[in-house]
Amino acid sequence: MSRNNVVDPHEEGIEIPYEQINSATLRRMIQEFVTRDGADWADVGCTLEDKVEQVLQQLRNKKVKVVFDLQSQTANLVVCC
C-alpha cells in the first residue's frame, strides 16, 4: 500500500500465492481491505461476509493478488493488471 493509503496497482513487491496464507489470516486481511474506507455494507444491501466472499472469488479468478511490499514490510491486496 502506498503511503497515503491508496492502493497502487503497480505496487512493487513479491506476489504471495493466497493459497499459501493461513485461511484465518487471509480472511482477516480481506476484512481489513474491504472495511478500509469505513463502508457499512448493509447500506448497499450486502454483508461484510458477502464482500469477503467476493474478494476470495476475485483471488481465485486471478483478478486480485496478494503482494508483500518489501519497502513497507506489509501485505496488501492489489488489482491484477
DSSP file (Angstrom, degrees, kcal/mol; ACC not computed):
  #  RESIDUE AA STRUCTURE BP1 BP2  ACC     N-H-->O    O-->H-N    N-H-->O    O-->H-N    TCO  KAPPA ALPHA  PHI   PSI    X-CA   Y-CA   Z-CA
    1    1 A M              0   0    0      0, 0.0     6,-0.2     0, 0.0    71,-0.1   0.000 360.0 360.0 360.0 142.0    0.0    0.0    0.0
    2    2 A S    >   -     0   0    0      4,-1.2     3,-1.7     1,-0.1     9,-0.0  -0.253 360.0 -98.2 -76.1 170.3    1.3    3.4   -0.8
    3    3 A R  T 3  S+     0   0    0      1,-0.3    -1,-0.1     2,-0.1     0, 0.0   0.754 120.9  53.2 -63.5 -26.7    2.0    6.0    2.0
    4    4 A N  T 3  S-     0   0    0      2,-0.2    -1,-0.3     1,-0.0     3,-0.1   0.143 117.3-107.2 -98.1  21.5   -1.3    7.8    1.5
    5    5 A N  S <  S+     0   0    0     -3,-1.7     2,-0.5     1,-0.2    -2,-0.1   0.677  78.3 131.3  65.4  21.3   -3.4    4.6    1.9
    6    6 A V        -     0   0    0      2,-0.0    -4,-1.2     0, 0.0     2,-0.3  -0.912  62.6-119.1-102.4 129.7   -4.3    4.5   -1.8
    7    7 A V        -     0   0    0     -2,-0.5    71,-0.1    -6,-0.2     3,-0.0  -0.521  23.0-152.7 -70.6 126.6   -3.8    1.1   -3.4
    8    8 A D    >   -     0   0    0     -2,-0.3     3,-2.0     1,-0.1    -1,-0.1  -0.899   5.8-154.5-100.9 114.6   -1.3    1.3   -6.2
    9    9 A P  T 3  S+     0   0    0      0, 0.0    72,-0.1     0, 0.0    -1,-0.1   0.671  97.0  53.8 -64.2 -13.6   -1.9   -1.4   -8.8
   10   10 A H  T 3  S+     0   0    0     70,-0.1    70,-0.0     2,-0.0    -3,-0.0   0.074  79.1 154.3-104.6  22.2    1.8   -1.1   -9.8
   11   11 A E    <   -     0   0    0     -3,-2.0     2,-0.3     1,-0.1    67,-0.0  -0.237  43.1-125.6 -54.1 132.8    3.0   -1.7   -6.2
   12   12 A E        +     0   0    0     55,-0.1     2,-0.3     2,-0.0    59,-0.3  -0.610  60.7  83.2 -81.4 139.7    6.5   -3.2   -6.1
   13   13 A G  S    S-     0   0    0     -2,-0.3     2,-0.5    56,-0.2    56,-0.2  -0.986  76.5 -53.0 160.7-165.3    6.9   -6.3   -4.1
   14   14 A I  E     -A   68   0A   0     54,-2.5    54,-3.2    -2,-0.3     2,-0.3  -0.902  44.7-128.4-109.1 126.9    6.6  -10.1   -4.1
   15   15 A E  E     -A   67   0A   0     -2,-0.5    52,-0.2    52,-0.2    -2,-0.0  -0.595  21.3-156.7 -73.4 131.8    3.4  -11.8   -5.0
   16   16 A I  E     -A   66   0A   0     50,-2.8    50,-0.6    -2,-0.3     2,-0.2  -0.951  21.4-120.4-109.9 118.3    2.3  -14.3   -2.4
   17   17 A P    >   -     0   0    0      0, 0.0     3,-2.0     0, 0.0     4,-0.3  -0.399  18.0-140.1 -58.1 125.1    0.0  -17.1   -3.5
   18   18 A Y  G >  S+     0   0    0      1,-0.3     3,-1.5     2,-0.2     8,-0.1   0.787  99.1  67.1 -61.5 -25.9   -3.1  -16.7   -1.5
   19   19 A E  G 3  S+     0   0    0      1,-0.3    -1,-0.3     7,-0.0     4,-0.1   0.729  95.8  56.8 -66.4 -20.2   -3.3  -20.5   -1.1
   20   20 A Q  G <  S+     0   0    0     -3,-2.0     2,-0.4     2,-0.1    -1,-0.3   0.480  89.2  91.8 -89.7  -2.8   -0.1  -20.4    1.0
   21   21 A I  S <  S-     0   0    0     -3,-1.5     5,-0.1    -4,-0.3    -5,-0.0  -0.781  92.6-100.8 -94.3 134.1   -1.6  -17.9    3.5
   22   22 A N     >  -     0   0    0     -2,-0.4     4,-2.9     1,-0.1     5,-0.2  -0.253  33.1-125.6 -49.0 133.6   -3.3  -19.4    6.6
   23   23 A S  H  > S+     0   0    0      1,-0.2     4,-2.3     2,-0.2    -1,-0.1   0.849 108.9  49.3 -59.4 -37.8   -7.1  -19.2    5.9
   24   24 A A  H  > S+     0   0    0      2,-0.2     4,-2.0     1,-0.2    -1,-0.2   0.900 113.0  47.9 -68.3 -39.4   -7.9  -17.2    9.1
   25   25 A T  H  > S+     0   0    0      2,-0.2     4,-2.4     1,-0.2    -2,-0.2   0.921 111.7  49.8 -65.7 -43.8   -5.1  -14.8    8.3
   26   26 A L  H  X S+     0   0    0     -4,-2.9     4,-2.5     1,-0.2    -2,-0.2   0.914 109.5  51.5 -60.8 -43.5   -6.3  -14.3    4.7
   27   27 A R  H  X S+     0   0    0     -4,-2.3     4,-2.6    -5,-0.2    -1,-0.2   0.907 110.5  48.3 -61.0 -42.3   -9.8  -13.7    5.9
   28   28 A R  H  X S+     0   0    0     -4,-2.0     4,-2.4     2,-0.2    -1,-0.2   0.886 110.4  52.3 -66.0 -37.8   -8.6  -11.0    8.3
   29   29 A M  H  X S+     0   0    0     -4,-2.4     4,-2.2     2,-0.2    -2,-0.2   0.928 112.0  45.6 -61.2 -44.8   -6.6   -9.4    5.5
   30   30 A I  H  X S+     0   0    0     -4,-2.5     4,-2.7     2,-0.2     5,-0.2   0.912 111.0  52.5 -66.8 -42.3   -9.6   -9.3    3.3
   31   31 A Q  H  X S+     0   0    0     -4,-2.6     4,-1.3     1,-0.2    -1,-0.2   0.918 111.2  47.1 -59.4 -43.4  -11.9   -8.0    6.1
   32   32 A E  H  < S+     0   0    0     -4,-2.4     4,-0.5     1,-0.2    -1,-0.2   0.908 112.3  51.5 -63.8 -40.8   -9.4   -5.2    6.7
   33   33 A F  H >< S+     0   0    0     -4,-2.2     3,-0.9     1,-0.2     4,-0.3   0.926 112.0  43.8 -61.8 -47.8   -9.2   -4.5    3.0
   34   34 A V  H 3< S+     0   0    0     -4,-2.7     5,-0.3     1,-0.2    -1,-0.2   0.665 116.6  47.1 -78.0 -14.6  -12.9   -4.2    2.4
   35   35 A T  T >< S+     0   0    0     -4,-1.3     3,-1.9    -5,-0.2    -1,-0.2   0.373  80.2 103.7-104.2   4.7  -13.5   -2.1    5.6
   36   36 A R  T <  S+     0   0    0     -3,-0.9    -1,-0.1    -4,-0.5    -2,-0.1   0.866  82.4  46.6 -53.9 -41.9  -10.7    0.4    4.9
   37   37 A D  T 3  S-     0   0    0     -4,-0.3    -1,-0.3    -3,-0.2    -2,-0.1   0.441 115.1-113.8 -85.2   2.8  -12.9    3.1    3.8
   38   38 A G    <   +     0   0    0     -3,-1.9    -2,-0.1     1,-0.2    -3,-0.1   0.668  55.1 169.4  78.1  16.8  -15.3    2.6    6.7
   39   39 A A        -     0   0    0     -5,-0.3     2,-0.8     1,-0.1    -1,-0.2  -0.311  33.6-141.3 -64.8 142.5  -18.1    1.5    4.4
   40   40 A D    >   -     0   0    0      1,-0.1     3,-1.8     7,-0.0     4,-0.4  -0.901  12.9-163.4-102.0 102.7  -21.2    0.0    6.0
   41   41 A W  G > >S+     0   0    0     -2,-0.8     5,-2.4     1,-0.3     3,-0.9   0.719  83.2  69.1 -66.0 -20.7  -22.0   -2.8    3.6
   42   42 A A  G > 5S+     0   0    0      1,-0.2     3,-1.2     3,-0.2    -1,-0.3   0.830  90.7  63.7 -63.9 -29.2  -25.6   -3.2    4.9
   43   43 A D  G < 5S+     0   0    0     -3,-1.8    -1,-0.2     1,-0.3    -2,-0.2   0.778 106.5  42.7 -64.9 -25.8  -26.3    0.2    3.4
   44   44 A V  G < 5S-     0   0    0     -3,-0.9    -1,-0.3    -4,-0.4    -2,-0.2   0.249 125.8 -98.0-105.9  12.0  -25.7   -1.2   -0.1
   45   45 A G  T < 5S+     0   0    0     -3,-1.2     2,-0.3     1,-0.3    -3,-0.2   0.682  90.4  87.5  87.0  19.3  -27.6   -4.4    0.5
   46   46 A C      < -     0   0    0     -5,-2.4    -2,-0.3    -6,-0.1    -1,-0.3  -0.951  66.1-119.4-142.7 167.2  -24.8   -6.9    1.4
   47   47 A T     >  -     0   0    0     -2,-0.3     4,-1.9    -5,-0.1     5,-0.2  -0.522  31.1-107.3-100.4 168.3  -22.9   -8.0    4.4
   48   48 A L  H  > S+     0   0    0      1,-0.2     4,-2.5     2,-0.2     5,-0.2   0.906 123.4  54.9 -58.1 -41.6  -19.2   -7.9    5.3
   49   49 A E  H  > S+     0   0    0      1,-0.2     4,-2.4     2,-0.2    -1,-0.2   0.877 103.9  54.4 -62.1 -37.5  -19.1  -11.7    4.7
   50   50 A D  H  > S+     0   0    0      2,-0.2     4,-2.0     1,-0.2    -1,-0.2   0.926 110.0  46.9 -59.3 -44.9  -20.6  -11.1    1.2
   51   51 A K  H  X S+     0   0    0     -4,-1.9     4,-2.2     2,-0.2    -2,-0.2   0.893 110.3  52.4 -66.0 -40.2  -17.8   -8.7    0.4
   52   52 A V  H  X S+     0   0    0     -4,-2.5     4,-2.6     1,-0.2    -1,-0.2   0.930 110.1  48.7 -60.7 -45.3  -15.1  -11.1    1.8
   53   53 A E  H  X S+     0   0    0     -4,-2.4     4,-2.2     1,-0.2    -1,-0.2   0.870 108.4  54.3 -63.5 -36.7  -16.5  -13.9   -0.4
   54   54 A Q  H  X S+     0   0    0     -4,-2.0     4,-1.9     2,-0.2    -1,-0.2   0.921 110.5  45.6 -62.4 -43.5  -16.4  -11.6   -3.4
   55   55 A V  H  X S+     0   0    0     -4,-2.2     4,-2.3     2,-0.2    -2,-0.2   0.905 110.1  54.1 -67.7 -40.9  -12.7  -10.8   -2.8
   56   56 A L  H  X S+     0   0    0     -4,-2.6     4,-2.4     1,-0.2    -1,-0.2   0.910 109.1  49.2 -57.4 -41.6  -12.0  -14.5   -2.3
   57   57 A Q  H  X S+     0   0    0     -4,-2.2     4,-2.2     1,-0.2    -1,-0.2   0.884 108.6  52.7 -66.0 -37.6  -13.6  -15.2   -5.7
   58   58 A Q  H  <>S+     0   0    0     -4,-1.9     5,-2.9     2,-0.2     6,-1.2   0.871 108.9  50.5 -65.1 -36.3  -11.5  -12.4   -7.3
   59   59 A L  H ><5S+     0   0    0     -4,-2.3     3,-1.4     3,-0.2    -2,-0.2   0.935 110.8  48.4 -63.5 -46.5   -8.4  -14.1   -5.8
   60   60 A R  H 3<5S+     0   0    0     -4,-2.4    -2,-0.2     1,-0.3    -1,-0.2   0.867 112.8  48.2 -61.5 -36.5   -9.4  -17.4   -7.3
   61   61 A N  T 3<5S-     0   0    0     -4,-2.2    -1,-0.3    -5,-0.2    -2,-0.2   0.371 113.4-119.9 -86.6   4.4  -10.1  -15.8  -10.6
   62   62 A K  T < 5S+     0   0    0     -3,-1.4    -3,-0.2     2,-0.2    -2,-0.1   0.801  81.3 120.6  60.0  32.7   -6.7  -14.0  -10.5
   63   63 A K  S   <S+     0   0    0     -5,-2.9    17,-2.7     1,-0.2     2,-0.3   0.646  78.7  31.8 -91.4 -20.6   -8.3  -10.6  -10.7
   64   64 A V  E    S- B   0  79A   0     -6,-1.2     2,-0.3    15,-0.3    15,-0.2  -0.960  72.9-169.6-133.0 148.7   -6.7   -9.7   -7.3
   65   65 A K  E     - B   0  78A   0     13,-2.7    13,-2.7    -2,-0.3     2,-0.5  -0.944  25.1-116.3-137.4 161.1   -3.4  -10.8   -5.9
   66   66 A V  E     -AB  16  77A   0    -50,-0.6   -50,-2.8    -2,-0.3     2,-0.4  -0.864  33.6-172.3 -97.6 127.3   -1.6  -10.6   -2.5
   67   67 A V  E     -AB  15  76A   0      9,-3.0     9,-2.3    -2,-0.5     2,-0.7  -0.979  18.0-147.5-124.2 132.0    1.6   -8.6   -2.7
   68   68 A F  E     -AB  14  75A   0    -54,-3.2   -54,-2.5    -2,-0.4     2,-0.6  -0.887  19.6-142.1 -96.6 116.4    4.2   -8.2    0.1
   69   69 A D  E  >> - B   0  74A   0      5,-3.2     4,-1.8    -2,-0.7     5,-0.9  -0.692   7.1-159.3 -82.1 116.4    5.7   -4.8   -0.2
   70   70 A L  T  45S+     0   0    0     -2,-0.6    -1,-0.2   -58,-0.3   -57,-0.1   0.832  87.8  51.8 -66.3 -33.1    9.4   -5.1    0.6
   71   71 A Q  T  45S+     0   0    0    -59,-0.3    -1,-0.2     1,-0.2   -58,-0.1   0.949 121.8  27.8 -71.6 -48.5    9.8   -1.4    1.5
   72   72 A S  T  45S-     0   0    0      2,-0.2    -2,-0.2   -71,-0.1    -1,-0.2   0.593  98.0-131.8 -89.7 -10.4    6.9   -1.1    4.0
   73   73 A Q  T  <5 +     0   0    0     -4,-1.8     2,-0.3     1,-0.2    -3,-0.2   0.884  65.6 122.5  60.4  40.0    7.1   -4.7    5.1
   74   74 A T  E   < -B   69   0A   0     -5,-0.9    -5,-3.2   -73,-0.1     2,-0.4  -0.920  58.3-130.1-129.6 155.9    3.3   -5.0    4.7
   75   75 A A  E     +B   68   0A   0     -2,-0.3     2,-0.3    -7,-0.3    -7,-0.2  -0.821  30.4 174.3-103.3 146.7    1.0   -7.3    2.7
   76   76 A N  E     -B   67   0A   0     -9,-2.3    -9,-3.0    -2,-0.4     2,-0.5  -0.981  32.8-117.9-148.0 157.0   -1.8   -5.9    0.5
   77   77 A L  E     -B   66   0A   0     -2,-0.3     2,-0.3   -11,-0.2   -11,-0.2  -0.863  37.7-178.6 -95.2 130.8   -4.4   -6.9   -2.0
   78   78 A V  E     -B   65   0A   0    -13,-2.7   -13,-2.7    -2,-0.5     2,-0.3  -0.954  31.0-107.0-131.5 151.2   -3.9   -5.3   -5.4
   79   79 A V  E     -B   64   0A   0     -2,-0.3   -15,-0.3   -15,-0.2     2,-0.2  -0.556  39.0-119.6 -73.7 135.1   -5.9   -5.5   -8.6
   80   80 A C              0   0    0    -17,-2.7    -1,-0.1    -2,-0.3   -70,-0.1  -0.493 360.0 360.0 -75.4 146.6   -4.1   -7.5  -11.3
   81   81 A C              0   0    0     -2,-0.2    -1,-0.1   -72,-0.1   -18,-0.1   0.459 360.0 360.0 -78.6 360.0   -3.2   -5.7  -14.5
